[in-house]
Amino acid sequence: MFKLRRITSTISAAAMVAALPYALSACSTSTEPYAPGSTAELKMADSYSLTHPVGKGGTKPFLDRIDKDPSVKIEYFASGQMGKQADIPSVVRSGVVDLAVISPSYVSSSFPLSSVGDLPGFSSDACVTAYALRDLVKPGGVLYEEELKPMKFMPLWTGSIPGYEAMTAGKDPSHPNSFKGAVLRSTGGALDRVIDEIGAAGVGMPIGDMYEAMSRGTVEGTLASPISITPYGLEDVVHASTYGAQQGNFTFFYGINLDTWNRLNDQQKKALTDSADKSQQSVCEELNAAREKSVKKMKEAGVRFYDVTDGKTAKEWKNISQPVLDKWIQVAESKGHPARRVVDDFKDALKRHAGRAGAGVTNPKARAEAKEQQP
């Protein structure tokens, strides 16, 4: 039976850069199409581990299904072994790896429009957002034609870490104006615009560095999904959070180098797309469920949640969305990008997939809230 290799050795960024010329030379000779009945040996780079909800719900099921098909063999590099998230588009485009995950927030200069799913004011449900984005990034979709195809990247499945909340070391986070002058950790991209709108200063840093930064007081808080807190033990330093602020999401696309895709035979393409279709659903269900579990774990650790779903505070947070969206459109349009069309297409896609809300959520009240929040 076909066996999948999963590489666990760490590859430093310096070593990868040093090996790049050789890797490019090796890749440049591999241009022949795969014959029927052959095995495609592909390399895959991931930013997440297989135990993270993104890996557990999407990547691991994808690899396990591919493992059963002799037409494709994947050499898998987890947890940033092939480069930081900001490096991945170049690593994929050059052919050093064949498959990888791209997070628009980390590469907003290359993918300014693809961060539309990260903006506040749209859906905070993992399934609704991810399926809507998939409509835009598949061949024929505006994001594919405008950004992904020119970068030689074809998404296979998409995901969304949902429901960004305002979090602090203990200060009441329930009102946006309480963050004026604060220093907050940011992932970049659309989130930077939210942080600017509430009058705070954003500091870009990996989530793994936030524990020390919060402990030392280098940053006073962050905007993040609860899903991103508990895998890193950040509930020990985050002591207060909003609940229901809905200040955006963190979206990502798992896909394949377009040149590699065009070389595959029909059986190999079917193996990848069938596995990806199943991961599309399983990862969004896992992320919806993980948010619910993370909120519970944070509460058990003593984190105080401030409900901002009703009344004046709900309006204050909601009022942030439109200025952020307007500025996002304005900046992109000024550079010649069709941002308004992207937003219109995304809104239409959100409506088409609104019925997917709440998938994976076990709490009836939380599932009902998820459906009520849809456009």
C-alpha positions as CSV (number, residue, x, y, z in Angstrom):
1,M,0.0,0.0,0.0
2,F,1.1,3.5,-0.7
3,K,2.8,5.1,2.3
4,L,2.8,8.8,3.2
5,R,6.0,10.4,4.5
6,R,5.7,13.0,7.1
7,I,9.0,14.9,7.8
8,T,9.6,15.9,11.4
9,S,13.1,17.3,11.1
10,T,13.5,21.1,11.5
11,I,14.8,23.1,8.5
12,S,16.1,26.5,9.3
13,A,15.2,29.5,7.1
14,A,18.9,30.0,6.5
15,A,19.3,26.4,5.3
16,M,16.3,26.7,3.0
17,V,17.6,29.9,1.5
18,A,21.0,28.3,0.9
19,A,19.4,25.3,-0.8
20,L,17.1,27.4,-2.9
21,P,19.2,27.6,-6.1
22,Y,19.7,23.8,-6.1
23,A,16.0,23.3,-5.4
24,L,15.0,25.6,-8.2
25,S,17.4,23.8,-10.6
26,A,15.9,20.5,-9.5
27,C,12.4,21.7,-10.0
28,S,13.0,23.2,-13.4
29,T,13.7,19.8,-14.9
30,S,10.4,18.4,-13.7
31,T,8.1,19.7,-16.4
32,E,6.9,16.5,-18.0
33,P,3.2,15.5,-17.5
34,Y,2.5,12.5,-15.3
35,A,1.6,9.5,-17.3
36,P,-1.6,7.5,-16.5
37,G,-0.9,5.1,-13.7
38,S,2.1,7.0,-12.4
39,T,2.7,8.4,-8.9
40,A,3.1,12.1,-8.3
41,E,5.6,12.8,-5.6
42,L,4.8,16.2,-4.1
43,K,6.1,18.3,-1.3
44,M,3.7,20.2,1.0
45,A,4.6,23.1,3.4
46,D,2.3,23.9,6.3
47,S,2.3,26.7,8.9
48,Y,0.3,24.7,11.4
49,S,0.9,21.4,13.2
50,L,-1.5,18.5,12.7
51,T,-2.7,18.9,16.3
52,H,-3.8,22.5,15.8
53,P,-7.6,22.8,14.9
54,V,-6.6,23.9,11.3
55,G,-4.4,20.8,11.0
56,K,-6.7,18.5,12.9
57,G,-9.8,19.4,10.9
58,G,-8.3,20.0,7.5
59,T,-4.7,19.0,6.8
60,K,-4.7,15.7,8.6
61,P,-7.9,14.4,7.0
62,F,-6.5,15.5,3.6
63,L,-3.3,13.6,4.1
64,D,-5.0,10.6,5.5
65,R,-7.3,10.4,2.4
66,I,-4.4,10.9,0.0
67,D,-2.5,8.2,1.8
68,K,-5.1,5.7,0.5
69,D,-4.5,6.7,-3.2
70,P,-1.4,5.2,-4.9
71,S,-1.4,8.0,-7.5
72,V,-0.2,10.7,-5.2
73,K,2.6,10.7,-2.6
74,I,3.1,13.7,-0.3
75,E,6.2,14.6,1.7
76,Y,4.8,16.8,4.4
77,F,6.6,19.6,6.3
78,A,4.7,21.0,9.3
79,S,4.9,24.0,11.5
80,G,6.8,26.4,9.3
81,Q,9.7,24.1,8.5
82,M,9.8,25.4,4.9
83,G,9.6,29.0,5.8
84,K,7.5,31.7,7.6
85,Q,4.0,32.4,6.4
86,A,5.2,35.6,4.7
87,D,7.7,33.5,2.7
88,I,5.3,30.8,1.5
89,P,3.9,32.4,-1.7
90,S,7.5,32.7,-3.1
91,V,8.3,29.2,-2.0
92,V,5.3,27.8,-3.8
93,R,5.6,30.0,-6.9
94,S,9.3,29.0,-7.3
95,G,8.4,25.3,-7.1
96,V,10.4,24.5,-4.0
97,V,7.2,23.0,-2.7
98,D,4.1,21.9,-4.6
99,L,1.4,22.5,-2.0
100,A,1.1,25.0,0.9
101,V,-1.1,27.3,2.9
102,I,-1.3,31.0,2.2
103,S,-2.7,33.4,4.8
104,P,-3.6,36.8,3.1
105,S,-3.0,38.8,6.3
106,Y,0.6,37.9,6.4
107,V,1.2,38.7,2.7
108,S,-1.2,41.6,2.1
109,S,1.2,43.3,-0.3
110,S,1.0,40.4,-2.7
111,F,-2.7,39.5,-2.0
112,P,-4.4,42.8,-1.1
113,L,-7.8,41.7,-2.2
114,S,-7.7,38.2,-0.8
115,S,-8.0,39.5,2.8
116,V,-11.6,40.4,2.2
117,G,-12.7,37.5,4.4
118,D,-10.7,39.0,7.3
119,L,-12.7,42.2,7.5
120,P,-15.2,42.8,10.3
121,G,-18.9,43.2,9.6
122,F,-19.3,40.1,7.6
123,S,-19.9,36.5,8.8
124,S,-18.1,35.2,11.9
125,D,-19.0,31.6,11.1
126,A,-16.1,29.4,9.9
127,C,-18.2,27.5,7.4
128,V,-20.0,30.4,5.9
129,T,-16.9,32.5,5.4
130,A,-14.7,29.7,4.1
131,Y,-17.3,28.5,1.5
132,A,-18.0,32.0,0.4
133,L,-14.2,32.6,-0.1
134,R,-13.9,29.4,-2.0
135,D,-16.4,30.7,-4.6
136,L,-14.1,33.7,-5.1
137,V,-10.7,31.8,-5.2
138,K,-11.6,28.9,-7.5
139,P,-10.9,29.3,-11.3
140,G,-13.3,31.9,-12.7
141,G,-13.7,33.7,-9.3
142,V,-12.5,37.3,-9.0
143,L,-9.8,36.5,-6.5
144,Y,-8.4,33.7,-8.5
145,E,-8.2,35.7,-11.7
146,E,-6.9,38.9,-10.1
147,E,-4.4,37.5,-7.6
148,L,-3.9,33.8,-7.2
149,K,-3.5,32.7,-10.9
150,P,-0.8,35.3,-11.5
151,M,1.0,34.0,-8.4
152,K,0.7,30.4,-9.8
153,F,-1.4,29.3,-6.9
154,M,-4.7,27.3,-7.2
155,P,-6.6,26.8,-3.9
156,L,-7.9,23.4,-3.1
157,W,-9.7,24.2,0.1
158,T,-10.2,27.3,2.2
159,G,-10.6,28.0,5.9
160,S,-11.4,30.7,8.4
161,I,-10.4,31.1,12.0
162,P,-13.6,32.9,13.1
163,G,-14.7,35.6,15.5
164,Y,-12.0,38.0,16.5
165,E,-12.4,39.5,19.9
166,A,-10.7,42.3,21.8
167,M,-8.5,40.9,24.6
168,T,-6.3,42.4,27.3
169,A,-4.3,41.5,30.3
170,G,-7.2,42.5,32.5
171,K,-8.4,45.9,31.5
172,D,-12.1,46.1,30.6
173,P,-12.2,45.6,26.8
174,S,-15.9,46.1,26.2
175,H,-15.7,49.6,24.6
176,P,-13.6,50.3,21.5
177,N,-12.5,53.7,22.9
178,S,-10.8,52.1,25.8
179,F,-8.0,51.0,23.5
180,K,-6.9,54.5,22.4
181,G,-3.2,54.7,22.7
182,A,-2.8,51.0,23.6
183,V,-0.2,48.7,22.0
184,L,-1.9,45.6,20.5
185,R,-0.4,42.6,18.8
186,S,-1.6,42.3,15.2
187,T,-1.5,39.7,12.4
188,G,-1.4,42.5,9.9
189,G,-3.6,43.0,6.8
190,A,-7.2,43.9,7.5
191,L,-6.7,43.6,11.2
192,D,-4.3,46.6,11.1
193,R,-7.2,48.7,9.9
194,V,-9.4,47.7,12.8
195,I,-6.6,48.5,15.3
196,D,-6.1,51.9,13.6
197,E,-9.8,52.6,13.8
198,I,-10.0,52.1,17.6
199,G,-7.0,54.4,18.1
200,A,-4.5,51.7,19.1
201,A,-1.0,50.9,17.8
202,G,-0.4,47.6,16.1
203,V,2.7,45.5,16.6
204,G,3.2,42.6,14.2
205,M,4.4,39.4,15.8
206,P,3.8,35.7,15.6
207,I,1.2,34.4,18.0
208,G,3.9,32.2,19.6
209,D,5.8,35.3,20.8
210,M,2.7,36.9,22.4
211,Y,3.0,35.1,25.8
212,E,6.3,36.7,26.6
213,A,5.2,40.1,25.1
214,M,2.1,40.1,27.3
215,S,4.0,38.9,30.4
216,R,6.5,41.8,30.0
217,G,3.9,44.4,29.1
218,T,5.4,44.9,25.7
219,V,1.9,44.6,24.3
220,E,-1.3,45.3,26.2
221,G,-3.6,43.0,24.3
222,T,-4.6,41.8,20.9
223,L,-7.5,41.2,18.6
224,A,-7.8,37.5,18.1
225,S,-10.1,34.5,17.9
226,P,-10.3,32.4,21.1
227,I,-9.1,29.5,18.8
228,S,-5.7,31.2,18.6
229,I,-5.4,31.6,22.4
230,T,-5.6,28.2,24.0
231,P,-3.2,26.2,21.7
232,Y,-0.4,28.6,22.9
233,G,-1.5,28.7,26.6
234,L,-2.3,32.4,26.3
235,E,-5.2,32.1,28.6
236,D,-2.5,32.5,31.3
237,V,-1.7,36.1,30.3
238,V,-5.0,37.1,28.7
239,H,-7.4,37.8,31.5
240,A,-10.2,39.7,29.8
241,S,-12.0,39.4,26.4
242,T,-15.1,40.7,24.6
243,Y,-17.7,38.2,23.5
244,G,-19.4,39.0,20.3
245,A,-17.4,41.9,19.1
246,Q,-16.9,40.2,15.7
247,Q,-13.9,42.1,14.5
248,G,-13.0,39.9,11.6
249,N,-11.5,36.5,11.0
250,F,-8.2,35.0,9.9
251,T,-8.6,33.3,6.6
252,F,-6.3,30.9,4.7
253,F,-6.1,28.9,1.5
254,Y,-4.5,25.5,1.1
255,G,-3.5,25.0,-2.6
256,I,-1.1,23.8,-5.2
257,N,1.4,25.4,-7.6
258,L,-0.4,25.9,-10.9
259,D,2.4,24.4,-13.0
260,T,2.4,21.3,-10.8
261,W,-1.4,21.1,-11.1
262,N,-1.2,21.2,-14.9
263,R,1.3,18.4,-15.0
264,L,-1.0,16.0,-13.0
265,N,-3.1,13.4,-14.8
266,D,-6.9,13.1,-14.3
267,Q,-6.6,10.4,-11.5
268,Q,-4.1,12.5,-9.5
269,K,-6.3,15.7,-9.9
270,K,-9.3,13.8,-8.7
271,A,-7.5,12.4,-5.7
272,L,-6.5,15.9,-4.6
273,T,-9.9,17.5,-5.3
274,D,-11.9,14.8,-3.7
275,S,-9.7,14.9,-0.5
276,A,-9.8,18.7,-0.5
277,D,-13.6,18.8,-0.9
278,K,-14.0,16.7,2.3
279,S,-11.4,18.8,4.2
280,Q,-13.3,22.0,3.2
281,Q,-16.2,20.8,5.3
282,S,-14.3,19.1,8.1
283,V,-12.0,22.0,8.8
284,C,-14.8,24.6,9.1
285,E,-16.8,22.3,11.4
286,E,-13.6,21.7,13.5
287,L,-13.0,25.5,13.7
288,N,-16.6,26.3,14.7
289,A,-16.4,23.7,17.4
290,A,-12.9,24.8,18.5
291,R,-14.1,28.3,19.1
292,E,-16.8,27.0,21.4
293,K,-14.3,24.8,23.2
294,S,-11.7,27.6,23.5
295,V,-14.1,30.0,25.0
296,K,-15.0,27.4,27.6
297,K,-11.4,26.6,28.4
298,M,-10.6,30.3,28.7
299,K,-13.5,30.8,31.2
300,E,-12.2,27.8,33.2
301,A,-8.8,29.5,33.3
302,G,-10.3,32.6,34.8
303,V,-10.6,34.8,31.7
304,R,-13.5,37.2,32.1
305,F,-15.7,37.6,29.1
306,Y,-17.6,40.9,28.5
307,D,-20.8,40.3,26.4
308,V,-21.0,43.0,23.8
309,T,-23.8,41.4,21.7
310,D,-26.5,43.8,22.9
311,G,-27.1,47.5,23.5
312,K,-24.8,50.4,23.2
313,T,-21.6,48.4,23.2
314,A,-22.8,46.2,20.4
315,K,-23.5,49.3,18.3
316,E,-20.0,50.7,19.2
317,W,-18.3,47.6,17.8
318,K,-20.6,47.4,14.8
319,N,-19.9,51.0,13.9
320,I,-16.2,50.2,13.3
321,S,-16.9,47.8,10.4
322,Q,-18.1,50.3,7.8
323,P,-15.2,52.8,8.1
324,V,-12.7,49.9,8.0
325,L,-14.4,48.5,4.9
326,D,-14.5,51.9,3.2
327,K,-10.8,52.5,3.8
328,W,-9.9,49.0,2.6
329,I,-11.8,49.6,-0.6
330,Q,-10.4,53.1,-1.1
331,V,-6.8,52.1,-0.7
332,A,-7.1,49.0,-3.0
333,E,-9.1,50.9,-5.6
334,S,-6.5,53.7,-5.6
335,K,-3.9,51.1,-6.6
336,G,-6.0,49.8,-9.5
337,H,-7.5,46.8,-7.7
338,P,-11.2,46.0,-8.2
339,A,-12.0,46.0,-4.4
340,R,-15.6,47.0,-4.7
341,R,-16.3,44.1,-7.1
342,V,-14.6,41.7,-4.7
343,V,-16.8,43.0,-1.8
344,D,-20.0,42.7,-3.9
345,D,-19.1,39.1,-5.0
346,F,-18.2,38.2,-1.4
347,K,-21.5,39.5,-0.1
348,D,-23.4,37.5,-2.7
349,A,-21.4,34.4,-1.8
350,L,-22.1,34.9,1.9
351,K,-25.8,34.9,1.2
352,R,-25.5,31.7,-0.9
353,H,-23.8,29.9,2.0
354,A,-25.7,31.4,4.9
355,G,-27.4,28.1,5.6
356,R,-24.1,26.5,6.5
357,A,-23.9,28.5,9.7
358,G,-23.4,26.6,13.0
359,A,-22.0,23.4,11.5
360,G,-19.9,21.7,14.1
361,V,-21.3,23.7,17.0
362,T,-22.9,21.5,19.6
363,N,-24.4,24.1,21.9
364,P,-27.9,24.8,20.7
365,K,-27.8,28.5,21.8
366,A,-24.5,29.1,20.2
367,R,-25.7,27.4,17.0
368,A,-28.8,29.6,16.9
369,E,-26.6,32.7,17.5
370,A,-24.4,31.7,14.6
371,K,-27.4,31.5,12.3
372,E,-28.8,34.9,13.5
373,Q,-25.5,36.6,12.7
374,Q,-25.5,35.8,9.0
375,P,-26.1,38.5,6.4
